[in-house]
Amino acid sequence: MPAITPMLWFDGQAEEAARFYVSVFPNSRITRIQRYPDAGREVHGHATGTVMVVAFELDGKAFTALNGGPEFHFSEAVSFVIDCADQREVDHYWNALSAGGPPEAQQCGWLKDRYGVSWQVVPRRLIELLGDPTCAARTMQALLPMKKLDIATLERAAG
């Protein structure tokens, strides 16, 4: 099967965003930076030598960031789910990714970062609790008013 790589469209912040994401996730790195050539400038409209594409890996998963321009923006219709083993991981990713993002875009483990990219910071324990028919409803009731998910609160609600 061919590799599928998410392409994130930015308006001039592709390299900055990639460097930020690489700093948040372990085992991550920038693998390539390509710059806009002079050729095609009448079509792409970017200054020669400015960053066009940044290829990077987040914990071994390939991503690409493109400085495409102001035409398109991120929306909550696409988000990246971070599978967290424990509260320490939830806290780390939530605190790092939500810093500088709009607080009104935080709900039920979802957040929008400073670049407008949506993330879901989800503890594995939540999936277990929601999958248990004896406590799924109570877990959901506790989940809905939360912003950053708190495993202990979810477990108490589950009973």
ABEGO torsion letter per residue (X at the ends): XBBBBBBBBBBGAAAAAAAAAAAABBGBBBABBBBBBABGAAAAGBBBGBBABBBBBBGGBBBBBBBAEAABBBBAABBBBBBBABAAAAAAAAAAAABGBBAAABBGGBBBBAAGBBBBBBBAAAAAAAABAAAAAAAAAAAAABBBBBAAAAAAAAX
